[in-house]
Amino acid sequence: MKSESWGIVGGGIMGITLALRLSEMGYKVTLFEAAPELGGLVSSWKMNDVEWDKFYHVILLSDFKTRDLLKQVGLEDKIEWVETKTGFYMNGKLYSMSDTVEFLKFPTLNLIDKFRLGLTILVASRIKNWKRLEKIPVTDWLQRWSGKNTFQKVWLPLLRAKLGDSYTKTSAVFIWATIQRLYGARRSGLKKEMFGYLPGGYKRIVSALKDKLISRGVQIHTGYAAREITSGPASKPVIHFAANEPMEFDKVISTLPAGLSAKLCTGLTVKEIKKLEGIEYLGVICVAVLLNKPISNFYITNITDSWVPFTGVIEMSALVDKKYFGNNALVYLPKYVSPYDPLFNYSDEEIKKFFLSNFKKMYPWLTDENIKFAGVARAKHVITVLTESYSRNLPDVATTIPGVYIINTAYIQDGTLNVNETIKVADDKLAQIMA
Ligand SMILES: Cc1cc2nc3c(=O)[nH]c(=O)nc-3n(C[C@H](O)[C@H](O)[C@H](O)COP(=O)(O)OP(=O)(O)OC[C@H]3O[C@@H](n4cnc5c(N)ncnc54)[C@H](O)[C@@H]3O)c2cc1C
């Protein structure tokens, strides 16, 4: 084993992957997680007797990094692959939008609009040089290819739902990355677009990864909330904790969101702080609902009606076999909002009431009798807003504090937030550091 020691702050997928890779390189690694369990955004909770992810997660066929990681812990061949359907909720009605025929039947758009919508998706899926899209606002790019009518009727409501008011600052890379992810499997020669999940959910994945880390000698400290990272007397980084003794390492990586990392690391330059704090995030408030019967056969239902307070409806049980949910249906109602949105000040009960009353308006046959469980999960710093020239404004992962690095999902500059991209950032940035 190499003598150099590494401390990693944050036990989500990023921290776990970094810890695994560094331990494979032969370093002494210690992983710190503030919560009682590893997992972060992929952690699970109990909904009555059902334990599943707090936030919905799906694996794509083209998620090769995720699948490789699962292979390492013997779980890749346990993934169940399912063909799913997509719905659209528009003007108070639910439509299926899962194939070309349904697309052509789709109301409110004329044939030319439909052609331009299809063309927009085709053009985006063909673009390789995403950097030039960083200079174009997403609204301009979509109007250019789809035309005003389709933009107003389809794209604008979807942008608003997904990005809140931040859509005005977002570059065309956002829509490019979204389309690339959905078409990635087809581009890579895989015939069908299928979605996958692991029976047991991410809890099973995190548990297997934890065992792997332990078997490789990684020290895992949960319930350790880092309070500060400083440069110690020997110019080595020291992690200070809210309730535990400080620890010194040769190298330390913070995987926390940019602004939180800036607050954590004492001694950064004004320029570094400005860059880190300049990265804008969206948070998510997500209501998970267990129902005694399904609401549709769509995994995703996109929503264009602005009165609906959530971004979309994700019916997990349209993908995952209901036997894993005690024969219930599991539905997520996510809303992406700024971390400063007043909704974050509402209690769980208030959010549930607000979301569920609108959920029942969307599906009028639903009653309280059908709802077996409802819970609210929230996270303030989830997705970075891909603003104009985003990649050029990112700070270096090596900070000016000797031995201190910041590696987080803000480095996903040409993709959407997902586990595959998270692992990719971990690998790319580690390679950069080692070089
Ligand atoms: C609603 C939603 C849906 C998603 N859907 C998908 C999907 O379908 N497919 C997919 O692949 N991905 C999906 N993702 C994305 C996926 O969850 C993320 O890419 C991944 O979990 C990011 O991991 P991370 O380690 O970067 O961040 P996090 O999971 O946020 O990890 C950061 C960790 O740091 C810990 N921490 C915070 N402060 C401290 C401190 N002071 N000291 C120590 N530890 C601290 C936190 O507790 C947390 O565990 C989804 C995410 C959300 C929110």
The ligand as an SDF file (V2000), in Angstrom:
LIG
                    3D

 53 58  0  0  0  0  0  0  0  0999 V2000
  -34.8920   13.7190   -8.1230 C   0  0  0  0  0  0  0  0  0  0  0  0
  -33.6390   13.0710   -8.6610 C   0  0  0  0  0  0  0  0  0  0  0  0
  -33.7390   12.1260   -9.6680 C   0  0  0  0  0  0  0  0  0  0  0  0
  -32.5960   11.5160  -10.1860 C   0  0  0  0  0  0  0  0  0  0  0  0
  -32.7390   10.5660  -11.1530 N   0  0  0  0  0  0  0  0  0  0  0  0
  -31.6560    9.9080  -11.5980 C   0  0  0  0  0  0  0  0  0  0  0  0
  -31.7970    8.8230  -12.5100 C   0  0  0  0  0  0  0  0  0  0  0  0
  -32.9040    8.4690  -12.9320 O   0  0  0  0  0  0  0  0  0  0  0  0
  -30.6810    8.1860  -12.9350 N   0  0  0  0  0  0  0  0  0  0  0  0
  -29.4420    8.5410  -12.5020 C   0  0  0  0  0  0  0  0  0  0  0  0
  -28.4550    7.9070  -12.9210 O   0  0  0  0  0  0  0  0  0  0  0  0
  -29.2800    9.5560  -11.6260 N   0  0  0  0  0  0  0  0  0  0  0  0
  -30.3400   10.2570  -11.1650 C   0  0  0  0  0  0  0  0  0  0  0  0
  -30.1830   11.2590  -10.2520 N   0  0  0  0  0  0  0  0  0  0  0  0
  -28.8440   11.7870   -9.9730 C   0  0  0  0  0  0  0  0  0  0  0  0
  -28.0260   11.0480   -8.9050 C   0  0  0  0  0  0  0  0  0  0  0  0
  -28.7840   10.8870   -7.7490 O   0  0  0  0  0  0  0  0  0  0  0  0
  -26.7630   11.8830   -8.6500 C   0  0  0  0  0  0  0  0  0  0  0  0
  -26.0320   11.9740   -9.8590 O   0  0  0  0  0  0  0  0  0  0  0  0
  -25.8080   11.3310   -7.6020 C   0  0  0  0  0  0  0  0  0  0  0  0
  -26.4830   10.8010   -6.5130 O   0  0  0  0  0  0  0  0  0  0  0  0
  -24.8670   12.4490   -7.1460 C   0  0  0  0  0  0  0  0  0  0  0  0
  -23.9970   11.9860   -6.1410 O   0  0  0  0  0  0  0  0  0  0  0  0
  -23.0090   12.9730   -5.3530 P   0  0  0  0  0  0  0  0  0  0  0  0
  -22.1270   12.1340   -4.5160 O   0  0  0  0  0  0  0  0  0  0  0  0
  -22.3580   13.8960   -6.3090 O   0  0  0  0  0  0  0  0  0  0  0  0
  -23.9360   13.9080   -4.4690 O   0  0  0  0  0  0  0  0  0  0  0  0
  -24.7290   13.5860   -3.1170 P   0  0  0  0  0  0  0  0  0  0  0  0
  -25.4600   12.3360   -3.2460 O   0  0  0  0  0  0  0  0  0  0  0  0
  -25.4730   14.8360   -2.7750 O   0  0  0  0  0  0  0  0  0  0  0  0
  -23.5580   13.3520   -2.0540 O   0  0  0  0  0  0  0  0  0  0  0  0
  -23.0260   14.3350   -1.2190 C   0  0  0  0  0  0  0  0  0  0  0  0
  -22.9000   13.7120    0.1650 C   0  0  0  0  0  0  0  0  0  0  0  0
  -22.2280   14.6210    1.0300 O   0  0  0  0  0  0  0  0  0  0  0  0
  -22.8020   14.5160    2.3120 C   0  0  0  0  0  0  0  0  0  0  0  0
  -22.4810   15.7430    3.0660 N   0  0  0  0  0  0  0  0  0  0  0  0
  -23.0430   16.9610    2.9740 C   0  0  0  0  0  0  0  0  0  0  0  0
  -22.4460   17.8240    3.8180 N   0  0  0  0  0  0  0  0  0  0  0  0
  -21.4670   17.1170    4.4450 C   0  0  0  0  0  0  0  0  0  0  0  0
  -20.4780   17.4580    5.4270 C   0  0  0  0  0  0  0  0  0  0  0  0
  -20.4100   18.7050    5.9130 N   0  0  0  0  0  0  0  0  0  0  0  0
  -19.6350   16.4910    5.8400 N   0  0  0  0  0  0  0  0  0  0  0  0
  -19.7140   15.2290    5.3570 C   0  0  0  0  0  0  0  0  0  0  0  0
  -20.6190   14.8540    4.4200 N   0  0  0  0  0  0  0  0  0  0  0  0
  -21.4740   15.7940    3.9840 C   0  0  0  0  0  0  0  0  0  0  0  0
  -24.2900   14.3710    1.9960 C   0  0  0  0  0  0  0  0  0  0  0  0
  -24.9770   13.8480    3.1100 O   0  0  0  0  0  0  0  0  0  0  0  0
  -24.2550   13.4370    0.8110 C   0  0  0  0  0  0  0  0  0  0  0  0
  -24.2920   12.0800    1.2150 O   0  0  0  0  0  0  0  0  0  0  0  0
  -31.3100   11.8730   -9.6880 C   0  0  0  0  0  0  0  0  0  0  0  0
  -31.2120   12.8230   -8.6690 C   0  0  0  0  0  0  0  0  0  0  0  0
  -32.3560   13.4050   -8.1450 C   0  0  0  0  0  0  0  0  0  0  0  0
  -32.2280   14.3910   -7.0250 C   0  0  0  0  0  0  0  0  0  0  0  0
  1  2  1  0
  2  3  1  0
  2 52  2  0
  3  4  2  0
  4  5  1  0
  4 50  1  0
  5  6  2  0
  6  7  1  0
  6 13  1  0
  7  8  2  0
  7  9  1  0
  9 10  1  0
 10 11  2  0
 10 12  1  0
 12 13  2  0
 13 14  1  0
 14 15  1  0
 14 50  1  0
 15 16  1  0
 16 17  1  0
 16 18  1  0
 18 19  1  0
 18 20  1  0
 20 21  1  0
 20 22  1  0
 22 23  1  0
 23 24  1  0
 24 25  2  0
 24 26  1  0
 24 27  1  0
 27 28  1  0
 28 29  2  0
 28 30  1  0
 28 31  1  0
 31 32  1  0
 32 33  1  0
 33 34  1  0
 33 48  1  0
 34 35  1  0
 35 36  1  0
 35 46  1  0
 36 37  1  0
 36 45  1  0
 37 38  2  0
 38 39  1  0
 39 40  1  0
 39 45  2  0
 40 41  1  0
 40 42  2  0
 42 43  1  0
 43 44  2  0
 44 45  1  0
 46 47  1  0
 46 48  1  0
 48 49  1  0
 50 51  2  0
 51 52  1  0
 52 53  1  0
M  END
$$$$
